[in-house]
């Protein structure tokens, strides 16, 4: 027949050169990262080869999203490697988050496990909370709050006591003075070593 609806397909010899010119299905990878990009068609001339970074063997598509396809360094096969791009990893030394933008396994300095507290330390496999450091920080916070509360109580009592001393205090101020003194006594009795389980006394209104 002088007509055909068939597309002329290229055929290749053992050296990868076209023994018959025509179209070939090719699978292209990125020239820098070698990651598989897409399938395409290449019109290959007689005794020519496919375009650069294109290959005739199709990669097998992975079922999971955390796998990347790359061409091997010798260009003979497709490789399947870990791909965590877009995920958040955490620095095992300082717990700082970082968005992964590279292909391959994570270095030892990164983990996908999220630390739960600012006192977590990496033991090589998981985060372990440094309970002593955490407790010390909680006690320090409680000490600061106790000091602030006592400062407020002392300044309020000083003002009210002065009003009483010069016989200018109202009945409400005289009563308030006693409530603030009771409050200060209770504050001084607070044991900050029990932080964070502290039942702070109610401040007078």
C-alpha positions in Angstrom: 0.0 0.0 0.0 1.2 3.5 -0.8 -0.3 4.9 2.4 0.0 3.8 6.1 -1.4 5.0 9.4 1.4 3.5 11.3 4.0 5.7 13.0 7.5 4.8 11.9 9.3 3.5 15.0 13.0 3.6 15.4 15.0 0.4 15.9 18.3 0.3 17.7 21.4 -1.9 17.6 23.5 -3.0 20.6 25.3 0.3 20.7 22.1 2.2 21.0 22.3 3.7 17.5 19.2 3.7 15.3 19.4 0.9 12.6 16.1 2.2 11.4 15.2 5.9 11.7 11.9 6.8 13.4 10.2 7.8 16.6 11.2 6.3 19.9 9.6 6.5 23.3 12.2 7.9 25.7 12.4 8.6 29.4 14.1 11.8 30.4 16.0 12.7 33.5 17.2 16.0 34.9 20.8 16.7 33.6 22.0 17.8 37.1 20.2 15.7 39.7 19.6 12.7 37.3 16.0 12.5 38.6 13.4 11.1 36.3 11.4 13.9 34.8 9.0 12.7 32.1 8.3 10.4 29.2 8.5 11.8 25.7 9.0 11.0 22.0 12.2 11.5 20.1 12.6 11.4 16.3 15.9 9.5 15.9 17.8 9.7 12.6 19.5 6.7 11.1 22.6 5.8 13.0 21.7 8.5 15.5 21.0 8.1 19.3 18.3 9.5 21.5 18.7 13.0 22.9 20.9 13.7 25.9 19.6 12.6 29.3 17.0 10.4 27.6 16.8 6.6 27.8 14.9 3.8 26.1 14.2 1.7 29.2 11.1 2.9 31.2 11.5 3.2 34.9 9.1 1.3 37.2 6.9 3.9 39.0 7.0 3.5 42.8 3.8 3.1 44.7 4.9 5.4 47.5 5.5 9.1 47.4 8.6 9.0 49.5 10.6 7.3 46.7 12.5 9.2 44.0 13.6 7.7 40.6 17.1 8.7 39.4 19.4 7.4 36.7 22.5 5.5 37.9 25.9 7.2 37.4 26.8 4.6 34.8 23.5 5.4 33.0 22.6 1.7 32.7 19.7 1.6 35.1 17.1 3.4 37.2 17.6 3.7 40.9 15.0 4.1 43.6 16.0 6.2 46.6 14.5 7.9 49.6 12.7 11.1 49.0 11.6 13.3 52.0 11.4 16.6 50.1 8.7 18.9 51.5 8.7 17.2 54.9 10.0 18.9 58.0 13.1 17.5 59.7 14.7 18.5 63.0 18.3 19.1 63.8 19.4 16.5 66.3 21.8 19.0 68.0 19.6 22.1 68.4 16.1 20.8 67.6 15.6 23.5 64.9 13.2 22.5 62.1 14.2 22.5 58.5 12.2 21.8 55.3 13.9 19.0 53.3 14.8 20.1 49.8 17.1 17.2 48.7 16.8 13.6 47.6 18.3 10.7 49.6 18.5 9.5 53.2 18.8 12.0 55.9 22.2 12.7 57.5 22.7 11.7 61.2 22.1 15.4 62.1 18.5 15.3 61.0 15.4 13.3 62.0 11.8 13.3 61.0 10.8 12.8 64.6 9.6 16.0 66.2 10.9 16.9 69.7 8.1 17.4 72.2 9.9 19.9 74.5 12.7 22.4 74.4 14.6 20.0 76.8 14.6 17.0 74.5 18.0 15.5 73.5 18.7 13.1 70.7 20.1 9.7 71.8 20.7 8.4 68.3 17.3 6.8 67.9 14.7 9.1 69.5 14.2 12.2 71.6 14.7 11.9 75.4 13.5 14.6 77.6 16.1 15.9 80.0 13.8 15.9 83.0 16.4 17.5 85.4 16.9 20.5 83.1 13.1 20.7 82.6 12.5 20.7 86.3 15.2 23.3 86.9 13.6 25.6 84.4 10.2 25.1 85.9 11.5 25.9 89.4 13.3 29.0 88.0 10.1 30.2 86.4 8.2 29.6 89.7 10.9 31.5 91.6 10.6 34.5 89.2 6.8 34.5 89.6 7.0 34.3 93.4 9.4 37.2 93.4 7.1 39.3 91.2 4.1 38.5 93.4 6.1 39.4 96.5 7.2 42.7 95.0 3.6 43.6 94.3 2.5 42.6 97.8 5.3 44.5 99.4 4.6 47.7 97.5 0.8 47.5 98.2 1.3 46.7 101.9 3.8 49.7 102.2 1.2 52.1 100.7 -1.7 50.8 102.9 0.5 50.6 106.1 1.5 54.2 105.5 -2.1 55.3 105.3 -2.9 53.5 108.5 0.2 54.9 110.3 -0.9 58.5 109.6 -4.6 57.8 110.4 -5.8 58.4 106.9 -6.8 54.9 106.0 -10.4 54.1 105.2 -12.1 51.1 106.6 -11.7 49.4 103.2 -7.9 50.2 103.2 -7.5 48.9 106.7 -9.2 45.6 105.8 -7.2 45.4 102.6 -4.0 45.7 104.6 -4.8 42.6 106.6 -5.7 40.7 103.4 -2.5 41.7 101.7 -0.4 40.7 104.7 -2.1 37.3 104.8 -1.4 37.0 101.1 2.3 37.8 101.6 2.6 35.2 104.4 1.0 32.6 102.2 3.3 33.6 99.3 6.4 33.2 101.5 5.3 29.7 102.3 5.0 28.6 98.7 7.5 25.8 97.9 8.7 26.5 94.4 10.5 23.1 94.3 7.1 21.5 93.6 6.8 23.4 90.3 4.8 23.1 88.1 2.4 21.8 90.7 2.0 25.0 92.7 -1.3 26.2 94.2 -0.7 30.0 94.2 -2.7 31.9 96.9 -5.5 34.1 95.7 -4.4 37.7 95.4 -6.7 40.2 97.3 -9.0 42.2 95.1 
